[in-house]
Amino acid sequence: MTNGITLLDALAQALGADAILHSEADLAGYTEDWRGRYKGPALCVALPGDTRQVSEIVRLCREHGTPVLPQGGNTSLCGGAVPAAEGRPPVIVNLSRMRRIRRVDAANNSMEVEAGCVLAAVQEAAAVEGRLYPVSLGAEGSCQIGGTIATNAGGTGVLRYGNTRDNVLGLEVVLPDGAIWNGLTALRKNNTGYDLKHLFIGAEGTMGIVTAAVLKLHPLPTAHAVAWLAPESPQAALDILGLFQCACGSRLSAFEMIDSNQLDVVMAHVPGRKNPLADAHPWHVLVELSDTGDDAALQDLLQRILEQAFERGLLRDAVVANSGAQRAALWEVRHSVSEGNKKAGVGLTTDTAVPVSAVPRFIDEATQAVRRLVPGLPVLIVAHLGDGNVHFIPFFTFDAWNALPGRDAMAASLRRVVNDVADALGGTFSAEHGVGRSSLAEMAHYKSPVELAMMRAVKQAFDPDHLFNPGRLLP
């Protein structure tokens, strides 16, 4: 028999009844995304405790023709980790019980972890050994390593350390037929054919379930210098970035820009957050230098660069953190963006990236394009300026959104005109969030037929039954 009851019974027998959730109350936290924008039914949630159990789940689902939806911390911004309202309800495979840090090899600057490890826990375990796992993002207290790998997560450290892809040495993956691929190499150099791990990094669970990874570590910085700046404009911020890059090299670890609209939302809706500067300014930048050694040399370097920026008329104001607590407070403002926006209204978040040199032009042209559709519409800007990733967010209050006719069509039109500007400047519509469900139409629109055909061929080779995270990534 291949009905749902038989599959539930088989899963319960394989994992234990306590590892299978199927009541409506138990499913509630797994079938809706954290912003409340995507929701759909699931047959059950399976909570495997090891890779062998993941393999058994996949094998049983394949026998019954039931879709498999891998899920980590469920922090996706594009609907990639919860069921769709249509289609056959999937088995959600949530890896939260697989959270062992298997080993840390400080001499090799690597660590092997299970996919359910929370990102912050991985960072802490590395720090105990005097090492840094550098992928850092606002959801690091809840997102899981498997999810960051599946989406090739970016964050605030990309400028210095690269995306998740640049910090993964090896993977363990359960394939759609239940086979386990052990690619947990800790090597920097291995020139023996296709580098298969890259097929799964950024694949959003459409070709396999990442169950463990070997991560690349770096020396743990012991010195930091952080400042909050008010540049004259985005172009001035770009010029200041150039000053820091020339003077600091790899010691420049973050260069984040937000506009006054975004800062106002954070201050109004997240308790304890305030403007780091005494006066209001249209643009803000958070810059961090980090290195080994002590803080004094970095602080002096930071001060010298700020003086140059003031002398060239690039800066309106700046404040330098003088303690670890002040440094943390500045970063809390930046990391409170998503929380503030969720509370304030409906932000149509985009995930564009353009060449760094084109960021000021992109912001200007995208703003004009949006306001041709909705005159006077507020826009929030959150930019990882150092790597060209701009979250350009047309923003509606809840009342304005609820009063808007044809909301879905308007949202699609606003995102499309923003993405058109990015595309014209040699950019992309998805830089770090992934594609999920929300950007399928953009994949179909911007990707060439040749590129889509290659992607579909790879998907077909690994998942011919199309049971792994269907309706995601590929239109």
C-alpha positions as CSV (number, residue, x, y, z in Angstrom):
1,M,0.0,0.0,0.0
2,T,1.2,3.5,-0.7
3,N,-1.4,5.7,1.0
4,G,-0.5,8.4,3.5
5,I,-1.3,6.3,6.6
6,T,1.1,3.6,5.5
7,L,3.8,6.1,4.9
8,L,3.3,7.6,8.3
9,D,3.4,4.2,9.9
10,A,6.6,3.3,8.0
11,L,8.2,6.6,9.0
12,A,7.2,6.1,12.7
13,Q,8.7,2.6,12.6
14,A,11.9,3.8,11.1
15,L,12.5,6.9,13.3
16,G,10.3,6.3,16.3
17,A,6.8,7.8,16.9
18,D,8.2,10.8,18.8
19,A,10.2,11.8,15.7
20,I,7.1,12.2,13.5
21,L,4.8,15.2,13.9
22,H,1.5,15.1,12.1
23,S,-1.2,16.7,14.2
24,E,-2.4,20.1,13.1
25,A,-1.1,21.7,16.3
26,D,2.4,20.1,16.0
27,L,2.7,21.1,12.3
28,A,1.9,24.8,12.9
29,G,5.5,25.9,13.5
30,Y,6.8,24.2,10.4
31,T,4.3,24.9,7.7
32,E,4.4,28.7,7.7
33,D,7.3,31.0,7.1
34,W,8.5,33.4,9.9
35,R,7.0,36.5,8.2
36,G,3.6,34.8,7.7
37,R,3.6,35.2,3.9
38,Y,3.8,31.5,2.8
39,K,1.9,28.6,4.2
40,G,0.8,25.1,3.0
41,P,-0.1,21.7,4.2
42,A,2.3,18.9,5.0
43,L,1.8,15.2,5.5
44,C,4.1,15.3,8.5
45,V,7.3,16.6,9.8
46,A,10.1,14.0,10.2
47,L,12.9,14.8,12.7
48,P,15.8,12.5,12.0
49,G,18.6,12.1,14.4
50,D,21.3,11.0,12.0
51,T,22.2,10.6,8.4
52,R,21.0,7.0,8.2
53,Q,17.6,8.1,9.3
54,V,17.5,10.9,6.6
55,S,18.4,8.2,4.0
56,E,15.5,6.0,5.3
57,I,13.0,8.9,5.1
58,V,14.0,9.7,1.6
59,R,13.8,6.0,0.5
60,L,10.3,5.6,2.0
61,C,9.1,8.9,0.4
62,R,10.4,7.8,-3.0
63,E,8.6,4.4,-2.7
64,H,5.3,6.3,-1.9
65,G,5.8,9.0,-4.5
66,T,5.7,11.7,-1.8
67,P,7.6,15.0,-2.1
68,V,10.4,15.8,0.3
69,L,10.9,19.3,1.6
70,P,14.2,19.8,3.5
71,Q,13.9,22.4,6.2
72,G,16.5,24.0,8.5
73,G,15.7,27.0,10.7
74,N,12.9,28.2,8.5
75,T,14.3,31.7,8.1
76,S,13.9,31.9,4.3
77,L,12.9,35.2,2.8
78,C,11.7,33.7,-0.5
79,G,9.3,30.9,0.5
80,G,11.8,28.2,0.0
81,A,11.4,26.1,3.2
82,V,7.6,25.7,3.7
83,P,5.0,23.8,1.7
84,A,3.1,25.3,-1.1
85,A,-0.7,25.5,-0.8
86,E,-1.1,23.5,-4.0
87,G,0.2,20.0,-5.0
88,R,0.7,16.9,-2.9
89,P,1.6,17.7,0.7
90,P,5.2,16.8,1.3
91,V,7.1,15.2,4.2
92,I,9.1,18.1,5.8
93,V,12.5,16.8,6.8
94,N,13.6,19.1,9.6
95,L,17.2,18.6,10.7
96,S,17.1,20.4,14.1
97,R,18.0,17.2,16.0
98,M,21.2,16.8,13.9
99,R,23.2,19.4,15.7
100,R,26.5,17.7,16.7
101,I,29.8,19.5,16.1
102,R,31.8,16.4,15.1
103,R,35.3,17.8,15.3
104,V,37.3,21.0,15.1
105,D,40.8,20.8,13.5
106,A,42.4,24.1,14.5
107,A,45.7,23.2,12.8
108,N,43.8,22.6,9.5
109,N,41.4,25.6,10.1
110,S,38.4,23.4,9.6
111,M,35.5,21.9,11.5
112,E,33.0,19.2,10.7
113,V,29.4,19.8,11.8
114,E,25.9,18.3,11.2
115,A,23.5,20.3,9.2
116,G,21.1,21.1,12.0
117,C,23.7,23.1,13.9
118,V,22.6,26.7,14.5
119,L,25.0,29.1,12.9
120,A,25.7,31.0,16.1
121,A,26.6,27.7,17.8
122,V,29.1,27.0,15.1
123,Q,30.6,30.4,15.5
124,E,30.9,29.9,19.2
125,A,32.6,26.5,18.9
126,A,35.1,27.9,16.4
127,A,35.9,30.8,18.8
128,V,36.7,28.4,21.6
129,E,39.5,27.1,19.5
130,G,40.7,30.6,18.5
131,R,39.1,30.4,15.1
132,L,36.4,32.2,13.2
133,Y,33.6,30.9,11.0
134,P,32.9,34.1,9.2
135,V,29.4,33.7,7.7
136,S,27.3,36.2,9.7
137,L,23.7,37.3,9.2
138,G,20.8,38.6,11.2
139,A,19.2,35.2,11.6
140,E,22.4,33.5,12.9
141,G,20.7,32.7,16.2
142,S,18.1,30.5,14.6
143,C,19.2,29.6,11.0
144,Q,20.9,26.2,10.5
145,I,24.1,25.4,8.7
146,G,22.3,23.1,6.2
147,G,20.0,26.0,5.3
148,T,22.8,28.5,4.8
149,I,24.6,26.0,2.5
150,A,21.4,25.2,0.6
151,T,20.9,28.9,-0.1
152,N,24.6,29.9,-0.3
153,A,23.9,32.5,2.3
154,G,25.8,35.8,2.2
155,G,25.5,38.3,5.1
156,T,27.8,41.0,6.4
157,G,31.2,39.3,6.1
158,V,31.2,38.7,2.3
159,L,33.4,41.6,1.6
160,R,36.3,39.9,3.4
161,Y,35.5,36.2,3.6
162,G,33.1,35.5,0.7
163,N,29.7,33.7,0.6
164,T,29.0,30.4,2.2
165,R,30.3,28.7,-0.9
166,D,33.7,30.1,-0.2
167,N,33.7,28.7,3.3
168,V,32.7,25.0,2.6
169,L,35.4,22.4,2.1
170,G,33.2,19.3,2.0
171,L,29.7,17.9,2.3
172,E,27.7,14.9,3.2
173,V,24.5,14.6,1.2
174,V,21.5,12.2,1.0
175,L,20.6,11.9,-2.6
176,P,17.0,11.6,-3.9
177,D,17.3,7.8,-4.2
178,G,18.4,7.6,-0.6
179,A,22.1,7.0,-1.3
180,I,24.5,8.8,1.0
181,W,27.4,10.7,-0.6
182,N,30.3,11.2,1.8
183,G,32.2,14.1,0.4
184,L,33.5,15.3,3.8
185,T,36.9,16.2,2.7
186,A,38.9,18.8,4.6
187,L,41.3,19.5,1.8
188,R,42.0,22.8,0.1
189,K,43.4,21.2,-3.0
190,N,41.7,18.1,-4.6
191,N,41.9,18.1,-8.4
192,T,40.2,14.8,-9.1
193,G,37.3,15.8,-11.4
194,Y,34.1,17.6,-10.8
195,D,33.9,19.4,-7.5
196,L,30.5,17.9,-6.6
197,K,29.8,19.9,-3.5
198,H,29.1,23.0,-5.5
199,L,26.1,21.2,-7.1
200,F,24.4,21.3,-3.7
201,I,25.5,24.7,-2.4
202,G,22.8,27.1,-3.4
203,A,20.6,24.3,-4.9
204,E,17.9,25.0,-2.2
205,G,17.3,21.3,-1.4
206,T,16.2,20.4,-5.0
207,M,18.9,17.8,-5.6
208,G,19.7,16.4,-2.1
209,I,19.7,17.0,1.6
210,V,22.9,18.3,3.1
211,T,23.4,16.4,6.4
212,A,26.9,17.5,7.4
213,A,29.6,19.8,6.2
214,V,33.3,20.5,6.6
215,L,33.6,24.3,7.1
216,K,36.6,26.5,6.5
217,L,37.8,28.4,9.5
218,H,40.0,31.6,9.8
219,P,42.1,33.1,12.5
220,L,39.9,34.7,15.1
221,P,40.3,38.5,15.1
222,T,41.3,39.9,18.4
223,A,41.2,43.6,17.5
224,H,38.3,45.5,16.2
225,A,37.6,49.1,15.2
226,V,34.0,50.1,14.3
227,A,32.4,53.4,13.3
228,W,29.0,54.7,12.3
229,L,29.3,57.2,9.5
230,A,27.0,59.7,7.7
231,P,28.3,60.0,4.2
232,E,27.1,62.8,1.9
233,S,25.6,60.4,-0.6
234,P,25.8,56.9,-1.9
235,Q,28.6,58.0,-4.2
236,A,30.4,59.5,-1.3
237,A,30.0,56.2,0.6
238,L,31.5,54.4,-2.4
239,D,34.5,56.9,-2.4
240,I,34.9,56.3,1.4
241,L,34.9,52.5,0.7
242,G,37.8,53.1,-1.7
243,L,39.8,54.9,1.0
244,F,39.3,52.0,3.4
245,Q,40.2,49.4,0.8
246,C,43.4,51.1,-0.2
247,A,44.5,51.7,3.4
248,C,43.3,48.5,5.1
249,G,43.3,45.7,2.6
250,S,41.9,42.5,4.1
251,R,41.5,44.2,7.5
252,L,38.3,45.8,6.2
253,S,35.7,43.2,7.2
254,A,32.3,45.0,6.8
255,F,30.9,48.1,5.0
256,E,27.2,48.3,5.4
257,M,24.9,51.1,4.2
258,I,21.3,52.0,5.1
259,D,19.2,55.1,4.4
260,S,17.4,57.3,6.8
261,N,14.0,55.7,6.1
262,Q,15.4,52.3,7.2
263,L,17.0,53.7,10.3
264,D,13.7,55.5,11.2
265,V,11.8,52.2,10.9
266,V,14.3,50.4,13.2
267,M,14.2,53.2,15.8
268,A,10.4,53.3,15.8
269,H,9.7,49.6,16.0
270,V,12.7,47.9,17.8
271,P,13.0,48.8,21.5
272,G,16.3,50.1,22.6
273,R,17.5,51.1,19.1
274,K,18.5,54.7,18.5
275,N,20.4,56.8,16.0
276,P,24.1,56.5,16.8
277,L,24.6,60.1,15.7
278,A,23.3,63.2,17.3
279,D,21.5,64.5,14.2
280,A,19.5,63.0,11.3
281,H,21.2,62.3,8.1
282,P,20.0,60.8,4.8
283,W,22.6,58.0,4.6
284,H,24.4,55.9,7.1
285,V,27.3,53.4,6.9
286,L,28.6,50.9,9.5
287,V,32.3,50.1,8.9
288,E,34.4,47.5,10.7
289,L,38.1,46.7,10.7
290,S,39.4,43.6,12.3
291,D,42.7,41.9,12.7
292,T,44.9,40.0,15.2
293,G,46.7,42.0,17.8
294,D,45.2,44.8,19.9
295,D,42.6,47.5,19.1
296,A,44.9,50.6,19.3
297,A,46.6,50.2,15.9
298,L,43.2,49.6,14.2
299,Q,41.6,52.6,16.0
300,D,44.4,54.8,14.8
301,L,44.0,53.6,11.2
302,L,40.3,54.1,11.4
303,Q,40.7,57.7,12.7
304,R,43.2,58.6,9.9
305,I,40.8,57.4,7.2
306,L,37.9,59.2,8.7
307,E,40.0,62.4,8.7
308,Q,40.8,62.0,5.1
309,A,37.1,61.5,4.3
310,F,36.2,64.7,6.2
311,E,38.9,66.6,4.4
312,R,37.6,65.5,1.0
313,G,34.0,66.6,1.9
314,L,32.7,63.0,1.8
315,L,31.5,62.8,5.4
316,R,28.9,64.8,7.4
317,D,29.4,63.1,10.8
318,A,30.9,60.0,12.4
319,V,31.1,58.2,15.7
320,V,33.7,55.6,16.7
321,A,32.9,52.7,19.1
322,N,35.2,52.9,22.1
323,S,34.3,49.6,23.7
324,G,33.0,46.2,22.9
325,A,29.6,47.2,24.2
326,Q,29.4,50.2,21.9
327,R,30.5,48.1,19.0
328,A,27.8,45.6,19.7
329,A,25.2,48.3,20.0
330,L,26.1,49.7,16.5
331,W,25.8,46.2,15.1
332,E,22.4,45.7,16.8
333,V,21.0,48.6,14.9
334,R,22.1,47.0,11.6
335,H,20.9,43.6,12.6
336,S,17.4,44.9,13.6
337,V,16.4,45.8,10.1
338,S,14.3,42.7,9.4
339,E,12.5,42.8,12.8
340,G,11.7,46.5,12.4
341,N,10.4,46.1,8.8
342,K,8.2,43.1,9.8
343,K,6.6,45.2,12.6
344,A,6.2,48.4,10.5
345,G,4.4,47.2,7.4
346,V,4.9,45.3,4.2
347,G,8.3,45.6,2.5
348,L,8.6,44.2,-0.9
349,T,12.2,43.1,-0.3
350,T,14.5,42.7,-3.3
351,D,17.8,41.0,-3.3
352,T,19.6,42.7,-6.2
353,A,23.4,42.9,-6.8
354,V,25.2,45.1,-9.2
355,P,28.9,45.8,-9.7
356,V,30.0,47.8,-6.7
357,S,30.8,50.9,-8.9
358,A,27.2,50.9,-10.1
359,V,25.4,51.0,-6.7
360,P,24.7,54.7,-6.6
361,R,23.3,54.7,-10.1
362,F,21.2,51.6,-9.3
363,I,19.7,53.3,-6.2
364,D,18.8,56.4,-8.2
365,E,17.3,54.7,-11.2
366,A,15.4,52.1,-9.2
367,T,13.9,54.8,-7.0
368,Q,12.7,56.7,-10.1
369,A,11.3,53.5,-11.6
370,V,9.3,52.6,-8.5
371,R,7.9,56.0,-8.1
372,R,6.7,56.1,-11.7
373,L,4.4,53.2,-10.7
374,V,3.5,54.5,-7.2
375,P,4.3,58.3,-6.8
376,G,5.9,59.1,-3.5
377,L,6.2,55.5,-2.4
378,P,8.8,55.2,0.5
379,V,11.8,53.2,-0.2
380,L,14.1,51.5,2.3
381,I,17.8,50.8,1.4
382,V,19.9,48.1,3.1
383,A,23.1,47.6,1.2
384,H,26.1,45.4,1.7
385,L,28.0,48.1,-0.2
386,G,31.3,46.3,-0.1
387,D,30.0,43.5,-2.4
388,G,27.3,45.3,-4.4
389,N,24.3,43.6,-2.8
390,V,21.4,46.1,-2.4
391,H,18.2,45.2,-0.7
392,F,16.0,47.8,-2.3
393,I,12.6,47.7,-0.5
394,P,9.5,49.5,-1.7
395,F,7.6,49.9,1.5
396,F,3.9,50.2,2.5
397,T,2.4,50.7,5.8
398,F,-0.2,48.0,6.7
399,D,-3.1,50.4,6.0
400,A,-1.7,51.5,2.7
401,W,-1.1,47.8,1.7
402,N,-4.5,46.7,2.7
403,A,-6.1,49.5,0.7
404,L,-4.1,48.7,-2.4
405,P,-6.1,47.1,-5.2
406,G,-4.4,44.2,-7.0
407,R,-1.7,43.8,-4.4
408,D,0.0,40.7,-5.9
409,A,0.1,42.3,-9.4
410,M,1.5,45.5,-7.9
411,A,4.1,43.7,-5.9
412,A,5.3,41.8,-9.0
413,S,5.4,45.0,-11.0
414,L,7.4,46.9,-8.4
415,R,9.9,44.0,-8.0
416,R,10.2,43.7,-11.8
417,V,11.1,47.3,-12.4
418,V,13.7,47.2,-9.7
419,N,15.2,44.0,-11.1
420,D,15.1,45.4,-14.6
421,V,17.4,48.3,-13.4
422,A,19.8,45.8,-11.8
423,D,19.8,43.6,-15.0
424,A,20.5,46.6,-17.2
425,L,23.6,47.4,-15.1
426,G,24.9,43.9,-15.3
427,G,23.4,42.7,-12.1
428,T,21.1,40.0,-10.7
429,F,17.7,39.7,-9.0
430,S,19.0,37.3,-6.3
431,A,22.3,37.8,-4.6
432,E,22.0,36.0,-1.2
433,H,18.4,35.1,-0.4
434,G,17.9,32.4,-3.0
435,V,15.0,31.9,-5.5
436,G,12.6,29.8,-3.5
437,R,9.0,30.4,-4.7
438,S,8.9,34.1,-4.7
439,S,11.4,34.6,-7.6
440,L,10.4,31.8,-10.0
441,A,9.0,34.3,-12.4
442,E,12.2,36.3,-12.3
443,M,14.2,33.1,-13.1
444,A,12.1,32.5,-16.1
445,H,12.4,36.1,-17.2
446,Y,16.1,36.8,-16.7
447,K,17.8,33.4,-17.2
448,S,18.6,32.4,-20.7
449,P,17.0,29.3,-22.2
450,V,20.4,27.7,-22.4
451,E,21.2,28.3,-18.8
452,L,17.8,27.0,-17.6
453,A,18.2,23.9,-19.8
454,M,21.5,23.1,-18.2
455,M,20.0,23.5,-14.7
456,R,17.1,21.3,-15.6
457,A,19.4,18.7,-17.0
458,V,21.3,18.5,-13.7
459,K,18.1,18.4,-11.7
460,Q,16.8,15.6,-13.9
461,A,20.0,13.6,-13.4
462,F,19.7,13.7,-9.6
463,D,16.0,13.8,-9.1
464,P,14.2,12.3,-12.1
465,D,10.9,11.9,-10.1
466,H,11.0,15.6,-9.2
467,L,10.2,14.9,-5.5
468,F,12.8,17.1,-3.9
469,N,11.5,20.5,-3.0
470,P,9.3,20.7,-6.0
471,G,8.2,24.2,-7.2
472,R,11.3,25.8,-6.0
473,L,14.3,27.3,-7.8
474,L,13.5,26.1,-11.3
475,P,10.5,27.6,-13.1
